[in-house]
Amino acid sequence: MKVLRLKYEKNEIIEKNKEIEVCFKCSTCSKFCPITKSVKKYNLEDSFVTQIFEAEKPEALNDVWMCCVCEKCVITCPQDTNPTDAFTNLKEKSYQEGFAPQIIYRLVEQLLQEGTVYSLKFTNLARKRAGLKEIEKNEKSIEELNILAQKTGLAKKEVSE
């Protein structure tokens, strides 16, 4: 995974998720977070959320893509916060800046062209071998997805190398 060089403002993310400040002082979720448990640079004394936000360098933000939104932090949080919302905001920011993982941009491109995140070509080859009829593109859905992508800023992001 490449290193992000985002110009991000922690306060901007905290403003969108005010309850996340409470999260910094607790770290109960760190005992259950798969990232904290499996990535050596994170420790159980501080939550993954805390460590991301306390990082001095924005390069730490590339780790935000490790969060798969399992929501173990939400389930176990005694403060009733939602750290996954903060990660979603951080992911949106890195996507908008062109620093999301390459696969994310490819999936978006695939979705906007095919209407699915998987290739219809390969799916239809498998279906043909199984004696099933081909799945056709749903042009109306693709058109609607592209309209949504234009309105939300999802479409045509430049990818940084």
N, C-alpha and C positions, 0 to 999 in steps of 0.2 A: 504494500500500500504506500502511495506517495505521501510526502509531507505537505500538509496544508500551509499556505502562507496567506492566511486570511487577515484582513483588517477587521477585527471583530471587537465589539465592545461588550464586555460581560454584563454591564448594566442594561444594555439593550435586551439581552436574553432574560435577565432577572425581571425587567419591567414587564415582559410578556408572561412570566411565571413568577409572580411575587412570592408564592409559597415556597419556592425553591431555596430561599435564604434560610428557612428553618431547617432545611435538609442538610446544610453544611455543618450543623452543630450536633448531629445525631449519629449517623453512620450505622444504624441498625441494619440497614439493607445490605451492607457490605458482606455480611455473613452468608447471604443468599445469592448475591450477584454472580452469575457465571463468569463474568469478565474479571472481577476482583479475585475470584477463586482460581482462575486459570492463567491469567496474564501476570507474569512474575513482577513486573514493575509496579503493580498495584498491591496495596496491602489492606489487611482487614481492619486496621485502625481508622482508616478514612474511607468513605464511600467513593466509588468511581466518579460520581457526580462532583463531589468535593474536590477530588484530585484534578479533574478536567478544568473546573472553574478556578482553582488556585494556581494552575500552571502559568508560569510567567510568559511562556512563548505560545503563540497561536498554533505552532506545529502540533501541540497536544490535541488539537481539535480533530486530527485525522482519526484518533481513537474513538471518537463519537460514533463512527460508522460500525464499530464493533457491537454496539447496542442493538440487539435484535428485537427489542420491545417485548421481552418475555414477561415483563411486568411483575417479576418477583419483588422488585423494589417497591412497587405500588402495593402489592398484597401484604408485605411485611412492614410497611411504614407506620410507626406509631404516631407520626405527625400528620397523617392523612394528606400527604403531598403527592404529586405525580411527577417524579423525575423524568419519566419518559417524554412528557410534554417539552421539557427543556431540551432533551436530546433531539426531538423532532425539530424544534426551532433552530438548533445548531446545525442539523443536517440541511434544513432549508437554506440557511445562510451559506453554507459551503457549496450547495448546489448552485445557488444564484451567483456566487462568485466564480463558478467554474472549477471547483476543487473537489467535487464528489468523485468517488471511484469510477473509473471508466465504465465498468459494467452497468452502473446506474444510468449513464447517458445512453448506452446501447439498449438497455431495456426500455427506456422512454422512447427512443427512436423506433424500436420494434413495435411498441404499443401503438404509436401514432401512425405507423405504416400498415400494420396488419390487424390491429384491433385486439391483439393478444401479446403477451410477453414471451410466447414461444413461437417457433417457426411453423407456419401452416404447411410449408413445403415438406418438412420431415414428418410432421403429424400425418399428412395425407399419404405419404409413402407407406407409413406403418398401417394406416387404415386400408389402403389398397391391398396390401399383402394379407390383411385379415378379411378381405372381401367386403369391406364397408365402404359406403359412399364418402366422397371427399367433403370436407368442411369448407364452405365458401366464406370469403371475407364478408363481413357485415359492413357495407359501405356507409350506411346511416350511422352506425356506432362509431366508425372511424372518423366521420365528419364531426360528430358531436364531441369526441375525444379531442380532436384538433382545435375545436372552438374553445373548449375548456382549457386546453394547454396554452392557447394564446392569451386567454383572459387571466390565467393564474401565473403566467411567466414560466411555465414548464417547458414550453416549446423553444427549440433552436438555441440552446445554451452552448456557448463556446467552451470547449474543454481545454483546460490548461495541461501542459505536459510536465 
